[in-house]
């Protein structure tokens, strides 16, 4: 276990050299039935110089139709902190359809999301509707209880009928036991324009009840 923690810390340290922002994500989940899962996900986001930028709370439900397909919905309540000291509360929704396939130690997941938020901008007054498609691949290192993964997500602005953003992500998750998981990731929010991309270092903790 000591080696694993050192590995995660080293990955996070290297990523931090390039990151502009730091996000801390937490998730608590519980199966209400064999197919229905309830989750609650608080999150804290910092911008440059570790200055608090945003915090949010996100409850959600997911229904698993089979091992390969599920549908879910989430509602996000967040607070943006402005440079002038003001703050702005906002609410956002998301609906997901997910399919996944496992082959030996490799798992591939495709997610289709409809939402009124791009999760890019500091200004969450923008309620543009987006269709987001994400492909994620994980590889299980079972002896080490580690899962490295990589993902790419593309954003289609439904109002302007164009693809205008993309998100690259690579990360590592460690399973402490059946209830607790920790992880870290490096994410790039990439604009399909002259606007500068944003690099993010993230830390995650997941609790399964």
C-alpha positions as CSV (number, residue, x, y, z in Angstrom):
1,X,0.0,0.0,0.0
2,X,2.9,2.4,0.8
3,X,4.2,2.0,-2.8
4,X,0.8,2.8,-4.2
5,X,0.4,6.0,-2.2
6,X,3.9,7.1,-3.2
7,X,3.0,6.4,-6.9
8,X,-0.2,8.5,-6.6
9,X,1.7,11.3,-4.9
10,X,4.4,11.3,-7.6
11,X,1.8,11.4,-10.4
12,X,0.0,14.3,-8.6
13,X,3.3,16.2,-8.1
14,X,4.3,15.9,-11.8
15,X,0.8,16.9,-12.9
16,X,0.8,19.9,-10.5
17,X,3.8,21.4,-12.4
18,X,1.6,21.9,-15.4
19,X,-1.8,22.5,-13.7
20,X,-3.4,25.9,-13.4
21,X,-6.3,24.8,-11.2
22,X,-7.0,22.2,-8.5
23,X,-10.3,20.4,-7.9
24,X,-11.3,18.2,-5.0
25,X,-14.1,15.8,-5.7
26,X,-16.0,13.6,-3.2
27,X,-18.7,11.0,-3.9
28,X,-20.9,9.0,-1.6
29,X,-23.1,6.3,-3.1
30,X,-25.5,3.7,-2.0
31,X,-27.6,1.0,-3.7
32,X,-31.3,1.6,-3.0
33,X,-32.1,-1.6,-4.9
34,X,-30.0,-4.0,-7.0
35,X,-30.4,-1.7,-10.0
36,X,-31.0,1.7,-8.5
37,X,-28.1,3.8,-7.0
38,X,-28.3,7.1,-5.2
39,X,-25.2,9.4,-5.1
40,X,-24.2,12.7,-3.5
41,X,-21.1,14.5,-4.8
42,X,-19.7,17.6,-3.2
43,X,-16.8,19.4,-4.9
44,X,-14.4,22.2,-4.2
45,X,-12.5,24.0,-6.9
46,X,-9.5,26.3,-6.6
47,X,-8.0,28.5,-9.3
48,X,-4.5,29.9,-9.6
49,X,-2.6,30.5,-6.3
50,X,-5.0,28.1,-4.6
51,X,-7.7,30.7,-4.4
52,X,-11.2,29.3,-3.8
53,X,-13.2,29.6,-7.0
54,X,-16.3,27.5,-6.7
55,X,-18.0,24.8,-4.6
56,X,-21.0,22.7,-5.5
57,X,-23.3,19.8,-4.4
58,X,-24.6,17.2,-6.8
59,X,-27.2,14.6,-5.9
60,X,-28.0,11.9,-8.6
61,X,-29.8,8.7,-9.4
62,X,-28.7,6.0,-11.8
63,X,-30.7,3.0,-12.9
64,X,-28.8,-0.1,-14.3
65,X,-30.8,-2.0,-16.8
66,X,-28.1,-4.5,-17.4
67,X,-24.3,-5.0,-17.0
68,X,-23.9,-3.0,-20.2
69,X,-26.4,-0.1,-20.1
70,X,-27.7,2.4,-17.5
71,X,-29.6,5.7,-17.4
72,X,-29.1,8.5,-14.8
73,X,-29.9,12.0,-13.9
74,X,-28.1,14.7,-11.7
75,X,-28.8,18.1,-10.4
76,X,-26.0,20.5,-9.4
77,X,-26.3,23.4,-7.0
78,X,-23.2,25.5,-6.9
79,X,-21.8,28.8,-5.9
80,X,-19.3,30.8,-8.0
81,X,-17.0,33.2,-6.2
82,X,-16.2,36.3,-8.2
83,X,-13.0,38.3,-8.2
84,X,-14.8,41.4,-6.7
85,X,-15.9,39.3,-3.7
86,X,-19.5,38.7,-4.9
87,X,-20.9,35.2,-5.3
88,X,-23.5,33.7,-7.6
89,X,-25.6,30.6,-6.8
90,X,-26.7,28.5,-9.8
91,X,-28.5,25.3,-10.6
92,X,-27.8,22.8,-13.5
93,X,-29.1,19.5,-14.6
94,X,-27.6,16.5,-16.5
95,X,-29.1,13.3,-18.0
96,X,-26.8,10.4,-18.9
97,X,-27.0,7.2,-20.9
98,X,-24.0,4.9,-20.4
99,X,-22.9,1.7,-21.9
100,X,-19.8,-0.3,-21.0
101,X,-17.9,-3.4,-22.1
102,X,-15.3,-5.4,-20.2
103,X,-12.7,-7.6,-21.8
104,X,-10.3,-9.3,-19.3
105,X,-8.7,-6.3,-17.5
106,X,-9.8,-3.7,-19.9
107,X,-13.1,-1.8,-19.5
108,X,-14.4,0.6,-22.2
109,X,-17.3,3.1,-21.4
110,X,-19.2,5.3,-23.7
111,X,-21.4,8.1,-22.1
112,X,-23.9,10.4,-23.7
113,X,-24.9,13.4,-21.6
114,X,-27.4,16.1,-22.2
115,X,-26.9,19.1,-19.9
116,X,-27.4,22.9,-19.7
117,X,-23.8,23.4,-18.5
118,X,-20.4,23.0,-20.2
119,X,-18.5,22.7,-16.9
120,X,-15.8,24.9,-18.4
121,X,-16.6,28.5,-17.7
122,X,-16.1,30.4,-14.5
123,X,-19.4,32.2,-15.4
124,X,-22.2,29.6,-14.8
125,X,-24.8,32.1,-15.8
126,X,-24.3,30.6,-19.3
127,X,-27.1,28.1,-19.7
128,X,-26.2,26.8,-23.1
129,X,-27.5,23.3,-23.8
130,X,-24.9,20.8,-24.7
131,X,-24.7,17.2,-25.9
132,X,-21.6,15.7,-24.6
133,X,-20.0,12.4,-25.7
134,X,-17.3,10.8,-23.6
135,X,-15.2,7.7,-24.3
136,X,-13.3,6.3,-21.3
137,X,-10.9,3.3,-21.1
138,X,-9.7,1.7,-17.8
139,X,-7.2,-1.0,-17.2
140,X,-7.3,-3.0,-13.9
141,X,-4.0,-3.8,-12.2
142,X,-5.7,-6.2,-9.7
143,X,-2.6,-7.1,-7.7
144,X,-2.0,-3.5,-7.0
145,X,-5.7,-2.5,-6.7
146,X,-5.0,0.3,-9.2
147,X,-7.0,1.5,-12.2
148,X,-5.2,3.8,-14.6
149,X,-7.6,5.4,-17.2
150,X,-7.8,7.8,-20.1
151,X,-10.8,9.6,-21.4
152,X,-11.8,12.1,-24.1
153,X,-15.1,14.1,-24.2
154,X,-16.4,16.3,-27.0
155,X,-19.0,19.0,-26.6
156,X,-21.7,20.0,-29.1
157,X,-23.4,23.3,-28.5
158,X,-27.1,22.6,-29.3
159,X,-28.0,26.2,-29.7
160,X,-25.3,27.0,-32.2
161,X,-25.2,23.5,-33.7
162,X,-21.5,23.1,-33.5
163,X,-18.7,21.2,-31.7
164,X,-16.8,23.9,-29.7
165,X,-15.0,22.2,-26.8
166,X,-13.2,19.0,-25.9
167,X,-11.8,17.5,-22.6
168,X,-8.8,15.3,-22.2
169,X,-8.2,13.4,-19.0
170,X,-5.8,10.8,-17.6
171,X,-5.9,9.5,-14.1
172,X,-5.3,6.8,-11.5
173,X,-7.7,5.3,-9.0
174,X,-6.7,3.1,-6.0
175,X,-9.2,0.8,-4.2
176,X,-8.4,0.8,-0.5
177,X,-11.2,-1.7,0.2
178,X,-14.8,-2.3,-1.0
179,X,-16.0,0.9,0.6
180,X,-13.2,3.4,0.0
181,X,-11.4,4.6,-3.2
182,X,-9.0,7.5,-3.8
183,X,-7.5,8.9,-7.0
184,X,-5.9,11.7,-8.9
185,X,-6.3,13.0,-12.5
186,X,-4.9,15.6,-14.9
187,X,-7.5,17.2,-17.1
188,X,-7.3,19.7,-20.0
189,X,-10.4,21.7,-20.9
190,X,-9.7,22.5,-24.6
191,X,-11.6,25.2,-26.5
192,X,-11.9,24.9,-30.3
193,X,-11.0,28.5,-30.7
194,X,-8.3,31.0,-29.9
195,X,-9.3,30.9,-26.2
196,X,-6.6,29.4,-24.0
197,X,-7.1,25.8,-22.7
198,X,-7.3,25.2,-18.9
199,X,-5.2,22.6,-17.1
200,X,-6.6,21.0,-14.0
201,X,-5.2,18.7,-11.3
202,X,-7.9,16.8,-9.5
203,X,-8.1,14.6,-6.4
204,X,-11.0,12.2,-5.8
205,X,-12.4,10.2,-2.9
206,X,-15.3,7.8,-3.2
207,X,-17.3,6.1,-0.4
208,X,-19.7,3.3,-1.2
209,X,-22.1,2.5,1.6
